[in-house]
Amino acid sequence: MSRLLRGAALAALTLAAVSTAGAAGAQSYNRLVVFGDSLSDNGNLYAATGNTTPTSPPYYQGRFSNGPVFTELLGFNAGRYAAGAPVTGSINLAFGGARTDSQASPPGMRNQLLAYTGAGGKFGAGDLVSILGGANNIFQAVPAAGASANPQGAIAPVAQSAAADVNFIVNSVASAGAGTILVTNLPRLGTTPQFNQGPGLPAKPLADYAGTTFNTALQTGLMTVAANQANSNIILMDLYKISDTLTASPDRFGLTNAKDACFNGATVCANPDGYLYWDGVHPTAAGHRLIARLANDYLYYGDLGSQTAVLGETAWRHREDALDGSTASLSGRDAWTAGTAISVSALADRTETDARGAIGEATSNGYGVRIALESGTETMKFGLAGSYRNADVDAGSLNVDLDTFGLDLYGGWRSGDIFVNAAAGVAQDDFNDISRLTSLAPVVHTGSTRGVSTGARLQGGMWFDMGGIALSPRAAVAWINSDVDGFMEQGVAAQYAYQDRSVQGTTAEIALRAEGGVDRFRFFAEGGYRDSLSDDSDAVRTGIAGNPAKILAREVDQPWGGQFLASAGIEGTVMDRLKVSIGYKGRFGDQANSHMGGVQLTLPL
């Protein structure tokens, strides 16, 4: 399955799963309450007009489209509003043709809110409230504004007043206790068939100006409301930002036409699912599905963003491997000799990590090289090693390419069959080509960041000669910390902003190593168990850039504790002086398995 299809499937599954109340460890909402106009209306105006507006068919069962609208695709069964009916559970109060104000018929959005609260409607922390409106205010004002001496001066107060209405509704809903409020701005109005062709074309610049004026005032007001309503998470869904992408490249989204209306008032096009617009201003069912997928990217950013936990985890593992390699070079069976030696090694590895709560499964494939210089006596030895490591991490919708540049200092003491050694080091971690396949596939967001990893390891053990086979019980402790700098994605869907994160842990292990063979050829095998003593890792904190939405924290368990260790290999000496070692190392845990193969050449100087 291609990455695009895999990501699209993941997005669909996420939309279906996490929108259901009670999803363990995930963002979830108990119910949906909708205020808005025709883009959200699930048949309220149709019922109020005796099933006459809009004409159905060709409109779909009273929707201003040829299928369900986006609010119906968010995972809730929100019923239509009916005067005198209970307003408990999910409910949709949006009316086609509604302005944002207190118009009587169809009910403006201020009146929709009054109707809901007047009927006893309440808001709770588990509620999701969708608010979308403002276009009708502008549409109705454009003709008169366009005919005036100062069209922009005439339309600006209309757009600003509409934005003020929406901000008033948002503030009222937040004050009443709503947990999450999804506020949608206006798309680029000039791209709609009403303004991109025919008689409406001359009004296109004015419509675009009105839309951007509304959006600017809306965002400014929402920032203020969010600052004063700390108990509500106010999320601004940016339709404007995605508009140009949809209209410029409709084929990327399975569409063939993002300019014309499928229904021209008399006839319906042959392929409605290939069109973005159903009529002059309303999306098709396919268009609404795209909006719902975009909403998913905004509504579940805390969960979807937590996938970046793999950045720090991968860097942490690289640091652990580097420390392991340094102490391993000082714990073999052969007695030490005075002098200096240089070693060069290469490795390839694969790590598979299971899903953990909101974090999906991940795989990492990589390679690395290491150059070390060691010098010492029969009892003391010191080394300095430089390393490079690359990992290509595939974490479902997230891909990361990591380059790690490490430097380690290590040393040890040996007396007869007893040894003690230690290693400490630091690494620069370059997270290049970070890409996230958004819920609005095929839109991919990109980014990059850096980090620094540090760590230390202490190991001790001894050797027992068993007659041809030597055994070495040993124990070790290690402390490792990986700091990943915060960064901001670049893209046109929900633009996630990630804060700095530290992955820190202390581990302990016990192991038993066996070695045997003849003078020029030896084998080794080792088994052990490693577990975490402490995990002080930060939560993954994700926000949305330039958005009133809160920064959400997700606690993530490290996948490295509780692992069985296994390694084996062969060593030999060629050309009298060159030592060649080929080996395998594996880790097997409840949440992660890793496999590493490598070759090392060591030459005395």
N, C-alpha and C positions, 0 to 999 in steps of 0.2 A: 504494500500500500504506500503510495506517495506521501511525502510530508504534508502536502496540501490537503489531501483527502483525510489523512490521519488527524490533522489539526481541525478540519471542518467537522469531522465526526466527534472529536473531543468537545468542540464548542457546542454542538447540538446536545450531547449528553449532559454537559454542564448546565445548559439552559433548562433541560428537563429535570435534572436532579436537584440542583441547589436552590431552585425556586420553590421547591416543595418544603413546607413547614416541617421542622424537626430533622433536617439533614444534619447528621452528626458532624461536628467540627467544621461547619461551613456557614457562610452567610445564608440566612434563611429569613423569610418573611411570612407572617401569619395570614395576611390577606392583602387585597389590593383595593384602593379607592381612587377613582379617576375623575378629574375635572378637566374640561377642555372643549374643543370644537370638533369639526368633522373628522379630523385625523384620528380622534380617539373614540368617536361615537359608534357604539355597537348596535344602534337601532333606536335610540331614544327619540330623535326627531321623527323617524318613520312611524313609530307608535303614536306620537303626539299628533300627527297629521292624518291619522286614520289609514296608515299604510299607503300613503301616496307620495311622500318625499323622503328619499329619492325614489324614482321609479324603479321598481324591482320586479323582474329583471328589466334592463341589463345590470343594474346595480345589485349587489349581493345581499339579499335579506335585510334591507334597510341600511347597509353600510355604504359609505361614500367611496366605494371601491368594488372590485369584482371578487372579493373574498374577505376574510377576517382582517381587522385592523390590528396594529402592532400591540396594543394593550391587551388584546385577547390571546396573544402569543407569549405572554410572560409567565405562563404556568398557573394562572388562576381562572376560575370560572366566575367572573364578575357579572352579575345580573344587571339588567336595565333598571333605570330609576323609574319608579311609579309613585305618584303622589299618594300619601297615606299608607304606603307599604312599609314594612320594617326596613331599616337601613343597617342592619347587622350583617356581618360577613362581607365578602367582596362585592363591590357595587360600582357601577359606572354611571356617572352623572353628566357626561359630556353630551353636548348637543351640536349637531351640524348647524353652521351659520352663527354660532355664538361668538360675541365679542368678549373681551375680558372684563367689561364693566357690568353695570346692573341692569342691562336691557331686560325687558319683560319677556319678549317672545322672539326667537327662542331664548331660553334663560341664559343670560350672560354668566360668565364664570363666577363673579361675585355672588350672583343670585343662586348659582349651583351650590356654592358653599353654604349660603344661608338656608337653602332647602334641606341640605344634609344635616346641619346642626339643629335646625328647627324641628326636624323629625326625630331628634334625640341621638343623632349620630355622634360618635366619640372617636378619638384617635388614641392609639396605644403604641408602645415602644416597638412592637413587632409588626407594625403596619408599614406597607409601602404605598405611598401616595404619588400618583402620576399627574403632572400639571403641564399642559401644553396649550398655548393660545397666543393670540396677538395678530395673526395673519388677517383675520376678518376686519379688524380695526383698520388695517392698512389698505386692504382691498377696497373697502368702502370709501376711503378718503382719497385714494390716488386720482380718480377723475377730476375732482374739484381742485386738488392741489396742483395737478398738472396744468390746469387751465388758469391758474393764478399767476400773478406777476413774479412771485418768488416761490416756485414749487417746493424746494427743499425747506425753506422757512415755514411753509404751510404744513408739510407732512411731518416735520420733526416733532412738534408737540403731540401729534397723534401717536407716533411710535413711542415716545417717552411716557405718555400717559398709560399706554397699554402695558409697558414694562412695569410701571408703578403699580398697576392693578395686580399683575402676576406676583410681584414682590409682596404686596399686601396679603394676597392669598397664602403665599408660602409662609410668611411670618405668622399668620393666623393659625395655619395648620400646625406649624412647629410649636407655637405657644400652647396649643391644645394637646400636645404630647405625641405627635407623630414621630416615629422612629427614623424613617428614611423617606425623603422626598425627592423624587426624580423630576427635575424641571428641564424641559426641552426647549431650546431656542429655535429660531426660524432658519430654514435652509436659505440658500441664495435664491431669492424669489425670482430673479431675472432668468433663472434656468428653467422655470416651469413653462409649459406650452402657452400659458396665458400671456406671458411676456416675452418669450423668445422667438415669436413669429407673428405674422398677421397684424390685425389692428392694435394689438397690445404691445407690439415691438417698440414704438416710440416711448412708452412708459417704462421700459426696462431699467434705464438708469435710475429713475426715481424710485421704482420698487426696490432695487438693490440698496439704494441709500436708506430708504425707510427700514428695510430689514436689518442693516448693519447698525443703524441708530437704535433700533429696538434691542438688538443683541448686546450692544455695549451698555446700555442703561440697565438691561436685565442682569448682566454679569456683575456690574458695579453694585447694584442693589442686593444681589444674592450674597456677595461677599460680606456686606454689612449685616444682613440678616443672620448669616451663618455665625458671624462673630458674636452675635447677641443671643443665639439659640444653641447653646452648647450641647443640649440633650438630643438634638436632631442632626442627622447626617443629610445635608442638602447637596445633592449631586446634580450638576449641570451637564446634560447630554447635548453635545455640540453637533447639531445637524449641519450647521453652516460649514464647518471645517471639512466634512466629508462630501459636500455637494459637488465640488469641482472634480473630485476623483470619480464619483459615480457617473457624472455626465461626460467626462473626458474618456473614460475607459469602461463602458458598460459591459463589454465582452468579458472582462475579468470577473464579473459577478453573475455570469450566465445570462446577460441581457443582450438584446440586439438593438434596442432603440431607447435612448435616454433623452430624446428631444420632443417627440410627438406624443399626442394623446392617443391611446388605444381606442377610446370611445369618443367620437367627434360630435355626439349629440344625436346621431342618426344611425350609424353603423359601428359595429365592433370589429376591431382588427382580428386577423386570423390567429395570431399567437399572443394572447394577453400576457403570458408568463415571460415573454421576451421584452416587454415594455416596462419602463420605470413608472410612467404616468398613465393612469386610467383615463382621466379627463384633464381639463386645463390646469388644475392645481393639486389633484389628489393622486397619491401613489396607487399603483396596482397592488394586488395581493402579494406579488413578488417583491414590490417595493416595501411593503409593510413587513415582510419577512426579513428584509435587510435591516430595517429600523429595529426590529426586535433583537436581531443578532448584535447590532450596535449597542442596544440597551443592556444586553447581557455583559458586554465588555465594561460598561460603566457600573452596573449594579453589583458585580461580583469581583471588583478589583482587589479587594483584600485577599480573597481566596486564590484568584488567578495569579496575583502578584507574588504570592508566597512560594511559587515555583522557583523563584530566584534563590531560594535557600541552597540550591545545588552549586552556586558560585563559591560560597565560602566553604561548603563541604568538600568540594573538589580540591581547593587550595589546601585545606586542612589535611587531606589525605596525602597530597604530594609532600607536604612537610613531614608527615609521619614516615613516609617511605624513605625520605632522605636521611632521617635520623636512624631508622632501622639499618640502612645500608652502612652508615658510618660505624656504628657499634659492632655490626656483624663482622667487619674486617679485622676486628681486634679480639674475636672470641673463638677462633678456630683452634684445632688440635695442635697444629705444628708449633714447635717452640719458636720463640722470636729470635732473630739474629740482628746483630748490630748493623746499621747501614740505612740506606735510603732507597726507596722504590717508588715507581710511578705506576698507576693503574688507570686503565681506560675501560669503561663499561658502557653497554647499550642495553636497552630494555624495551619491551612492548607490553602493554597491559590492557585489560578490559575489566570494568566494574559495572555491576548490575545492582541497582537500588530499587527496592519495592516502594509502592505507594504508601504514604503516611498521611492519613487525614485528607486535607485539601491538596497535598502534594502528590502528583502523579509519579509513576515509575520513571526511572531514568537509566540510561546507559552512558558509559564513558569509555572511549577508545583512545589510546595514546601511545606515545613513545618517549624515550628520553636518552640522554647521554650524561656521563659523569667522568670527570678527570680528578684524580686524587694523588697527592704527594704525601708519602709517609716516611718518617725517619725516627730512629730511636736506638735503644740498646736492647739487651736480653730481658730487661725488666720494665722499661719505660718506652712508650711509643706515642708519637703525636702525628696528626694528619690534618691536611687542609684539602677540602674537596669543593669543586665548583660543578654545578649541574644545570642542565636545561631539561625541562619537561613540557610536553604538549599534551593537551587533552581536548578531544572533540566530544562535547557533552550533548546528548540528545535526550531532552526531558519533555517529550510530547510536543506541546506547542512552543516550548522554549529550547533554543539551541545556543550553545556557548562554545567559543574557541578560547582555551586558556593556555597562555605561555608563562611558565614559571622559571625564574632564574634564581638559583640557590647558591649559598655559600655556607659551608659547615666547617667548624673546627672541632676536632675530637682528639681524645687521648686515653691512654689506658696504662694500667699497672698489672704486672704478672709476676707471680712467684711460684715456680713449679707448676702445679696444676690448678692453681687458684688465680682468677682474673677479675678485675673490676675495670670498667671503662665508662666513659661519658661522652656525650656529644651535644653541641649547641649550634644553632644556625638560624639564618634569616633568608627570606626569599622575597623577591618582587613578583607579584602576580598580575599579569596583564590580561584582562578579560576583553578580548577582541571579538568583534562580530557577534555581539549579543543580539539575537533575533527572537521576537515573540510573534507567533502566528495568532492574531487577534481572533475574537469571536466572530468578527466580520471578515472571515476568510474570503479572498486571499490577501487581505491587507496584513502586512508584516511590519511591525515596529522594530527599530534597531537602536543600538546603543553600545557603549563601551565604558569601561571603568578600570580602576587599578586597585591593588590591595597589597598588604604586607603580611607575611606569615613569619612567625618566630616559634621556636620550640627548643626543648632540651630533653635528653634521655639519659638515664642512669641504668647500667646493667651490671650484674655480678653473677658469677658461677664458678664451677670447677669441673675438672675432668677426672674420669675413672677409667683406667685401662682394664678391659674385660677379656684380654687375650685375643687380639686380632680386631676387636671392635672396641672403640672408646665411646663412653657415654658422658654427656655433660648436662646436668640439670642447671638451669639458670632462671633468673627472675629479673624483671625490669619495670621501671616506671617511666612515664613520659608526660610532659606537659606541652601542649601545643595551642597556639592562638593564631587565628587568621582574621585579619581586618579587611573588610571590603568597603571601599568608598561608595557613597551614594551616587546615583546617577539618574538621569531623566531620559526616557525613551523619546525617539523621534518618530512621528507618524500621525495619521489622520483619524484614528479611532480614539478610544480613551487613552490618553497619553500618561502612562504610569510614571510616577516619580518615587524612587526608592531611597530610603535613608541609609546612612552608614550602618554596617552590621559587623559584629564580632562573633566568630565561632571559636569557642574555647572549651577545652576539655582536658582532663587528666585521666590516663589509663594505666593499668597495671597488667602484667602478664607473667605466666610461668610457662616454661618450655623444657623439652628434653631433646637434645641433639645427639645423633649417633654418627660416627665417622669410621671408615675402614678402608682397606685396600692395600696396595703395595707401594713401593717407593715412588714411582712415576705416575701412578694412577690411583685415585681415591674416589670414594663416593660419600655422600652425606645425606642425611634425612633428619627432619625436625618436625615435631608436633608440639602444640601448645594451646593455650587459651588466653585471650585478652578481653578485658572488660573495662568499662568506664568507672572511675572513682567519682568523677564529678562532671557535670555539664553546665557551664555558665554562659551558654550561647544566648545572644540577643534574639528577640523576636524579629521576624521579617516585618518591616514597617513600610506600607505602600500608601501613597496618595495619588491624586490626579493633578497633573501640572496645570496651573492657572485656574484651578477649580475650587469652589467652596467646600468640596467634599472633605471629610475628615481623613486624617492619616490613621489607617487601621493597622493593628498589630496582630500577627499570627505566630504563636509559639510553635516551634518545630523541633522535634526530637532528632538528635544526631543519630545517623544509622550505623555508627561504627562500634558501639558497645556489644559485648557478648558475642565474640567471634572465636571460632576454632581456627588455629593456624596450622598450616602444613607447608613444608618445603622439601625439596630434594634436588640433587644434582650430582655432577661429576666434576673432578678436577684432575688436571694432568700437567706435567712439565714437558715442554718440547724445546729442542735446541739448547738443552742443558739449563737454560736460565729463564725462559719465558713460561710463566704459569698461566694456564687457560682454565677458566671455570665456566660451566654452563649449568644454569639452574632454573627452577620453577618455585614460585611462592604463591600460595593461595590463602584466602581468608573466607570463612564461611559463617555467616551470621543469620539471625532471624530476619533482618531487614536489608542486608547487602552481602553480595559475594564479589570477590575480586580475584583475578588471575594475572600473574605477571611472569614473563619469561625473560631471561637475560643472559648475556655473555660478558665475561670480564677477562682482560689481559693485564697481567702484572709483570713488570720487568724491574729487577734490581738495577740500580745505577752505580 
